[in-house]
Amino acid sequence: MKFLDWVEKMGNKLPHPFMLFVYLALGVILISSVIGWFNVSFEDPQTGDTLAIQPLLSVSGLEYMLSSMLENFTGFAPLGLVLVMMFGIGLAQKVGLMETFMKKTILQAPKRFVTYAVIGTGVIGNLASDAAFVIIPPLAAMVFYALGRHPLVGIAAGFAGVGAGFTANVMITGTDALLSGISTEVAQTVNPEITVSPVDNWYFMLFSVLMLMIIGAWITERIVEPRLGVYDPKFGDDAVTSEEIEQITPEKNRALRNAGIFGLLYVAAAAALIVPPNGILRGEGGAVLESPFLDNIIPIILFFFITVAIAYGVTVKAIQKPGDVPDFMASAMKDMSGYIVLIFAASQFIAYFGWTNLSAFLAVTGAETLTSADFTGMPVLVGFILLAAVLNLFIFSGSAQWALMAPIFIPMFMYLDYNPAFVQLAYRIADSSTNVITPLNPYVPMVLAFMKRYDNRAGFGTLFSIMLPYALIFLGIWIVIFIVWTLIGLPIGPGVEMY
């Protein structure tokens, strides 16, 4: 517990993520200027060109900072991708589709599969972002209690699915768009021809959903549940333990059915454009990997979510006129205001880091050091995963942490010939695993409040001891799968391999 107290104390000393990137940008300005005055230069091993550290405190540097500020922000790859995705996903969330889907999946699961349903719904429920943290743990507690099982076990399973499984999904999500956008922005400072697509980690993450469900259910039923034992209601709030689960209304069931029908029709229409050898969404020579389909996957997914959200919203009368659709979308965009502000500062830092050539200098130096120490291949990637997992204890925001780490590690690994999408995947494994044990997770106080309603003795130590097995075992299993996947040579996404 002393270690966690130290983590919380140190983490609370970190500035707001926006200010963190402001300070980092100022650091790049000062460091580049000091090094630049000494005319430091180095050779780019890929091109053979000699590069010099360009000082930002110079005439050309000041001109660059002023003239590029708007372009750095508006041209930042993740910005448009994520906002467009949130038009569709946000609409589905605001009309109530996401909440009803999550409840339906858990409540109608057979008793023996309830644990799997809770964890799987938590993982997939990340489509709804923060809403999954609010909906699934308390719902899982009520379901477990109704089945005569310990409600804290339900909370643990729900929190593990949503938190530790945050980066995995069966669909392409806003997280895929956000991380791939940052990766592309950074990778193009080394090679302007490289693009990391939102689907580049999809195969691995699709498999991860199944892994998390199976391993998560095993941890829940073989480790957490036996440890907590039989639940004693005397330690809980009488109002909570007597609370009945709110059933899904016939109208919402009908709305889910309609959303499913329209979703299937949309998928069938899209398949008609991509499955035939001469489909109009195929690429040159009938290619699928390099095709308009994959190049435009974000708009295709956007319209899928708009379709199912409208079908659901019209049925439950949440959408009564065409103008309600943009109103719900606008409401969803309000939730993205903090992200937009953060991206403004992060985009400036990444742009400055690249323009000064500090990014390339650190990458080349780091790659040469690792090569001379013969620390390459899988060991260096596993080391990177462990480092990112530890940093995640201090920087909970996945986008902020990747925007901080990517400018350093993607170029360095690219000089070692690693695919940037592969480096991004390694980061995602680390970022998800330790979400449930960091005191800086903003949903930890909320989960603790849920726990106290069923057991007034519960504290952070209780939560940590319950969630630690999920974090460590998920991380360990994920690393093993990552290694085996690579050794077998399986693609982590359409046509994407390690090198």
C-alpha positions, 0 to 999 in steps of 0.5 A, a space after each residue: 500500500 505504501 507504493 500505491 500511496 507514493 504513486 498517488 502522491 506523485 501522480 497528483 503532483 503532475 500538472 493537468 495534461 494540457 499544462 503538461 504539454 505546454 511545459 514540454 513544448 517550452 522545454 523543447 524550445 529551450 533545449 533546441 535553442 541551447 543545443 542548436 547554438 553548439 551546431 550539433 548535427 547527426 546523420 539520418 541512417 535511413 537517408 544518409 542526410 546530415 541533420 542539425 538541431 534547429 533552435 526555436 529561439 531564432 528568427 526562423 524558429 519564431 516564424 515557424 511557431 507563429 505560422 504553423 500554430 493553426 495548421 499544427 492544430 487543425 491538421 493534427 491527424 487524430 482530431 478529425 478522425 476522433 470527432 467524426 467517429 464521435 458524431 456516430 458513437 455519440 449519437 448512439 449513446 445520447 439516444 440510449 442505444 448503448 446503455 440498453 445494449 449493455 443492460 440487455 446483454 448482461 441481464 439476458 445472459 444464462 446464469 453460467 455465462 453471466 461472468 463472461 457477459 459482464 466482462 465481455 460487455 464491459 470490453 465492448 461497452 467501451 464504444 460508449 467511453 465513460 458511460 460504460 464505467 458508470 453503467 456496468 459495475 453497478 449493474 453487475 453488482 445488482 445481477 450478482 446479488 440477485 443470483 446469490 453471488 457476492 456483489 463486489 465480485 460483480 463490480 470487480 468483473 465489470 470494472 475489469 472489463 471496462 478498465 483493463 479491457 479498454 483498448 480491445 473491441 470487436 469494432 473499430 472505435 474512437 480509440 483506434 482512430 485517436 491512437 493511429 492518428 497520433 502514430 501517423 503524425 509522428 511516423 511521418 516525421 521519419 517517413 512521410 509515406 507511412 500511415 497508421 490506419 485505425 484498422 492496423 491493430 484490429 486482428 489482435 484486438 479482436 482476438 483480445 476480446 475473447 482472451 479477456 472474457 475467458 481469462 477475466 472470467 477465470 480470474 473472477 471465479 477462481 481467484 476473486 470470488 473464492 477470496 471474498 467468500 459468501 456475501 453478508 448483507 448486514 454490511 450493506 445499505 438496506 436500500 441497495 440490497 433490496 433494490 430490484 433490477 430495472 427491466 428493459 421495457 418492451 419499447 426498448 426491446 423493440 428499438 434494439 430489434 429495429 436497430 439490429 435489423 437496420 444494422 444488418 441491412 447496412 452491413 449487407 449493403 456494405 458487403 455488396 460493395 466490397 465482397 464481389 471481386 469487382 466491388 466498387 470499394 475494392 482497390 486496383 486489381 480487386 485488392 482489399 488491403 489497399 482499397 477505398 474500403 479500408 482507406 475510408 473505414 471511419 466514414 463507413 463506421 460513422 454511417 453504421 452508427 448513425 443508421 442504428 442510432 436513428 433506428 433506435 431513437 425513432 422507435 423509443 421516440 427520442 428522435 421525433 424530428 430530423 433536427 433532433 439528430 444534429 442536436 444529439 450530435 452537438 450534445 456529444 461534441 460538448 463531451 469532447 471539449 476537454 479532448 479538443 483543448 488537450 489536442 491543441 497543446 499536444 499538437 504543438 509539442 509534437 510539431 515542435 519536437 519534429 521541426 527541431 529534429 530533437 525527435 530524430 536525434 533522440 531516436 537515432 541515438 536511442 536506436 544506436 545505443 540499443 543496437 550496440 548493447 544488442 538489446 533489440 528484437 522482442 526483449 526491447 518491445 517487452 521492456 517498452 510494454 513494461 515501461 508504458 504500464 508503469 507510466 500508466 500509473 501516473 498518467 491515466 489518460 491514454 491519449 495524453 500518454 501516447 502523445 507523450 511517448 510516441 514522439 520518442 519511441 515511434 521514431 526510435 523503433 522505426 530506425 530499428 525497422 519496426 512497424 509503427 503500428 506494432 509499437 502502437 499495439 505494444 503501448 495499447 497492451 500496457 495502457 489497458 492492463 494497469 487502468 484498474 489499479 492506478 489511484 489516478 483513475 478518475 473512476 476509482 472513487 466512483 467504483 469505491 462508492 459502489 462497493 461501499 453501498 454493499 460493504 461499508 468496510 470497503 476502501 481503496 485497499 479492498 479495491 486494489 487487492 481485488 483488481 490487482 490479479 486482473 491487472 497482472 494476469 491480463 498484462 502477463 497473458 497479453 505479453 505472452 500472446 504478443 510474443 507468440 503472435 509475432 513468432 508465428 508471423 500473424 498480421 496484427 491488422 490487415 497486412 500489418 506485421 512486425 517489420 
